Amino acid sequence: MLAAVAYNFGSSEEAAELHELASAIDPGRFSYLAENAAYHELEALFHLVCEDCSQLGFPLRLPDELMAGWAVIHQRESIRSTLIHYGATRALGALGEAGVRVIPLKGFYLTGLYSRASARGFRDLDLLVEKEALPRLNRTLLDAGFQPHEEGPSFVPAPAFTVYYLPIDGSDTGMEIDIHIGMHWPHEYFQRTAFSAEELWAETREIMFEGVTCWAMSPVHLIITTLLDVAINHRYARLIKFRDVLEVMRREELDWEALTYWSSRWRVRSFMGPGLALLAALDPSLVPASLPESVTPSYPLMRLFMRGFGLDSIPGHRSRSFTLPNLTFFLLSDTPKSRLQGLFGLPSHALKGRHKF
């Protein structure tokens, strides 16, 4: 499973390795593979990996039913992506004409960096916008035919809405846009870190994407925000996010000193270090050998967390499982004061148990 996550398309050597690994799987473990692939949102990627290995002459000996299921999910995700692309280009075009700067985030933007775009499914369009531009964004999206979702969680102030919906004429389907002015994460992390979304804009660049003008983060900021998302919102239990980062690293030239600088400036080394360690284990050729250790801060709780943390444990890891590593995660922070605040909040997390995790 992990070898498939890090797979380089077109590599006969890696296809041969996957062929041997698949042949060695105990038949009783195929259900475990299917369950973990679904949880980590890897089915579309795995379908393309199976196809590529077959084309290279190294077919994976997996159950036909399992591979057929992945093929169906890949087809479904491709159809959904087409729908979202339709609404996304409409929204981005209107916002560009109105002079509203937005940064596409997550799946929609990352598919443009993937070597095989259909390997990455996504469910909506996420846009980062400057807070002062929210009134213009709201007017522009409403004029373009988008409707606000007034119910649900709110992460942006009025008059804008967190979620907008574009119904497709003549059908019951549509697409959604999620608006961000910062990271969508629990409020406590605004206190446990010094992350500043405003500072992202200083290093953005204007690009042409899907035929429309928009803005993009620097590669370093893209890596950091993606790793923060998978750490804080999923406690590292989304392998598709690590595939995202691998695709960025294989495509972009990265400034590792800048990554270390911003990790320290935003006080997120406690969350970046473990993520970098996982990336280094997935593909050692992409991450400088000393980087994970140099970024990861050293304090007792961090060392305790890392003792139970490793690549081999991630496939079966669940972000909402009531486990010691997940509880320990709430105590991680770059400053003693923030770690103490996390300690005071731990009883409430423990009492909520599975409903919280």
C-alpha angles and dihedrals in degrees: 000000000000092000089054091051090056095038119140110217113236095024110130090189093057092042089055090050092051090047090057093044093050091049090055097053114115108239089233090063098058091089088054090052091050093048094049094044089055094046093049091045093240103131097103091047093047091051090057092044090054090049093048093049090051092050090051091052098257107102115190113241098227129137113282090228092056094049092044089054091052089049091054092049090049090053092048092049091049091054092047091048090054090054093049092047089055093054093038095056089047092052096042092047092052093045092048092052090049091052094243111148113221133170116213110225140197123353101001094054096035093057086068088061096045118103086222107031095196090060089080119063123192136182105211146359116270117201129188112209135177112258095235090055095058096099092053091044091052094050092045096050093046091050089049091058101263118140125212122241100222095184126072133043119339121215098164130058126246141305087040126063131223093230131035125186130207113200115209112232114252097013143075092238133090144150134255135221120207114205120213131187090174139344116327098227138119113299093243091071091065084064098038093053137035094225113155120194089191089067091058090069094061090069101037123120131207112245141174108240126174089349096304135092119253140138133264134202122241111268090250093053090046090054093047096048092046092051091045090052094051092043102046101030097036106018087236093302099127112083092183087070090057089050086053091056093045090054091051092048092050091051106036132056106236131210102219093187089057090050090053091046095052092043088057096040092052092041093234100124090113089063099035096051098063091043092052090048090056092048091050090052092048094049116002091185092069103050125057107248095237097043102088093050094044093051096043110086118227118235131126098262092048091051090048091051093048093051090066095036127088145127094263091059096050101079092061095035118112123200092219098044116123097237138138093249091053092048091046089052090068089062096056119108138131096245131055091230092056091046089053090051088051090051092053089051095048097087091059091050091049094048092051088052116168092000088066102035 
